[in-house]
Amino acid sequence: MTDPKPDIFHKLATQVVRRYQANARKSMLDVYEVDRCFTNLENDNLEFVFSNRADVVAILSNPEYALDLARIFVRSSLEFTYNNNQFIEMDTGEKERLLSIYSSYLDGMNTILINSRNYTDFEKEFSTLVKDHFKDLSHNISRFFDRENGWHVQENVILKQVVCSDYSPDFQLQLLGLDAIDLLQPVLDMGCGKNGTLVKHLRDRGIKAIGIDRLVSDEAGLREANWFDVDFKPESWGTIISHMAFSNHFLFHHRYIHGKPGQYARLYMKILRSLKPGGCFVYSPALPFIEQLLPSNQYSVSKQFIDNNTDGSNQKPEVVRVVNTGYQHVP
């Protein structure tokens, strides 16, 4: 199917993505403090936009195209955010707020292009627009701050860098003590990563596998979803895997003063109920505060330490295997 969007739209979209890629090593703290790298304007981009302003105005004046461009900004912003701190949750309301911020930014760009009499005027007005836009983003970030931290801005959890690594499929299976050919199907990888490498690895071997994450590439077997929105139907999964994903988030919310541990505890039990008899939930790190409460007549819990620690610390995280034994005591 031919893409109906004009070529200028794709060039603008490419500029957006490249801009985010150029600042990929920056942090949420840099965004909050409005680092100069974000507000410095590249002459090539400015000249391109101004020299093609009639076409750019046509794009920005088209509600459908302008909305699609704003969505590209939002998706790139979400990817930047999640890559910086995996514990930040952006629900539908927060995504809509971001969409509004970027839509206003594009509306401002359109107005400036329409009203600028020359390149100098355009450059000056656009520079002001970009600075105001990043002030809006900075203010939006501050809404997530822990207010009891007062003016200790850097102590706020949203500004911490908590990066989630992407491991090779064989390495993940080895760490989790799993053999692909022995997995009870179907297999669900919770927090599969953008590229879903483990899911692809399993599917290439004829194993029915699905991966879910907040942002995924458009590939077979990958589903873009928040795990709270997944319908975990009873006895539907043979194996559920979550390496340094779900339980990491659960631990964070268990310890964080503004966390939602109850929400994660309910989801944890939904996950277990979605296992077929003999099915297992394999994850790392461990969740001892809830594992010890599981009914032993329905679930068996086994643990092993991970020897291949990759973070250089002396701590050895545990891999947990919770099996639905298929037996339930009836009084």
Summary of the structure (lengths in Angstrom):
residues: 331
radius of gyration: 23.4
end to end distance: 60.7
largest distance: 83.3
contacts: 953
relative contact order: 0.09
helix: 51%
strand: 14%
